[in-house]
């Protein structure tokens, strides 16, 4: 089969022919239909996860995957069938602990995420999943290729919005920072799940325009801000009549976004940090946080139950995931990563092998 293989940090992916794996036991072989191009892949390729999650080379990347069951091992055949359309929950956990039993595999003690450690990911024609338990059926979903976005960008954004919601009364505003692939999904999820006023900001005017085309923005209630042409912090306060957002979800995670928007959080509010833009980040305004009892929390991916919930929303067509993607071929994958690195990718790029 064809696969895009990474042989070392700092290198480009190489399109190679590798063997098609055969499933045994609980394993399942899927034919990949879509695999998302993610900023996390760039961080991995640059060696930035080397301390926390050292990669095992050669490695097929791709942790945001949709596909069709091709073959199941003997212990998996009672649970999935050839032809099943599935999403892959890619944060595998090699062992059971207090987190994995709750479905929180992404923070379990022995994490081995697909396309990062030990297991090959979805930038290939086929992908071997270590257990049927990591598959979520989406039979009959409208656009299986684009549905790959649900398995990471969508899942991460969905969990972030759910975390923020715990701090919000229905009339309190929420601020979305960054309208890239994950942030755009976060805006859509906030509009679907919450009655709250939503403000979203990006410094790329094209992404702001695109968000207005994809997500329903309520006139006089929700607002989009082009941060390239105004002081976005002042504009947020102006649009909210001088009030501060009760929740901020930062899908960028640069020192500048944290320094700019963390001080805006209202008393008893929350700052949800999602983006991996800075490894160590800025100075934290601890006095503001303590005096106002502001919470700083983070999101890594999502839980397995979260993905089941989101898949159900996708199946019902309640969130327009198919409008948030653009499809590229496997041979175009290095150019897709260049577009992502340079900020030229307007939507989530989905590799279709």
Protein Blocks (a to p, Z undefined) as FASTA:
>chain_A
ZZdddfbghiacddddddddddehjbccdddfbdcddfklmmmmnopmmmmmccddddde
hjbdcdddfbdcfklmmmbcehiacdddfbdcedddfklmnopamlcfbdcdehkgopac
fkbfbdcdfbfklpccfehiablmlmmmmmmmmmmmmmmmmmmmmmpcfkbccddehjaf
klmmmmmmmmmmpmbdcddddfbfklmmmmmmmpccdehkaccddfklccfklmmmmmnn
opacfbdcdfkopaklmmmmmmmpcghiacddfbfkbfnlpaddfklmmmnopacdddeh
iafklmmmmmmmmmnopacfklmcccddfklmmmmmmmmmnopafbdcdddZZ
